[in-house]
Amino acid sequence: MTMLMMFATRPAAVNAARSALRLRPSTAAAFANNGVADAATSQQNRQISSSPEFDALVKKSFPGAISNKDLVNKVVGVLEGKGFSHGNTLLATSLCADELARVLEDEFVSVYGNNFNLGGLSGFPFAGNTGFGAMAAHIPDDGFCLLVHGPHVGICKNGQIGKVERQGIALVDNCCGSAIAASNYLKGITHGGAQITAKLQQFSDFQQGAVQELILPFGKRLSDAEDRMHELPYALYDSQEILVKDIVETGSKGIKKGLALLGGIQINTAPDSDDYFHPLRFDYYDENGVKVESLLSSIQ
């Protein structure tokens, strides 16, 4: 299996199986038949909802965050006005490998169909320029691409950031584990205690090694933060933005009719609560790869 094949689109059957507990069987068909439908209907079978108290807690901790269902509903509505539909749009994502990141991904999959995965640990676009070029070649003729990217962070029911309850696991787990490991590595450098080694980064864990290197410029910012776990995903996002900008600019000739770029922070919660997203950019690029409009205010 080639490295490029590792970033190929997931089969529809896999997406359907992962979404079975969240989507009504008729949802995907409704989008396929009608182009764009109310994305909120895809949530009805999840039978979960954040309590008003928890919803307020999340939004106090992350001002600007909105629930996944509100995000998808707004994004789909805005893009419908630009001609995006189930039949002419390729979804691409650069999100963390964590299964919790699949929730938002699958909600967009239920609208637009199969996803081309560009991301890896912590949400960094490890598929790079080659992956973006391959993805762009898969955009339907005279069609569009929606690219969603960003790191993720957990928040517990008690409001602790950097932890999250997971289905079937008693331990309240780190989220994002890769990001926290990189943060601890960086803290060992800025605060002392890091082990000096002449060894090259092992290929078997090269993504984590890259995350640790890419977060190095943010050492002082994280050290000075009032809440390191809250600041961590925003530092990661700023690091990822540099890479995403370069990848999109380099591959801009592959854009066909248009590209919508949605970036932000995924906020994962307990299995019986809604997940959230803090949108930080929502830009539209024309067929020449030129950013022509910011759509962020339309989804805030």
Disulfide bonds with the S-S distance in Angstrom:
none
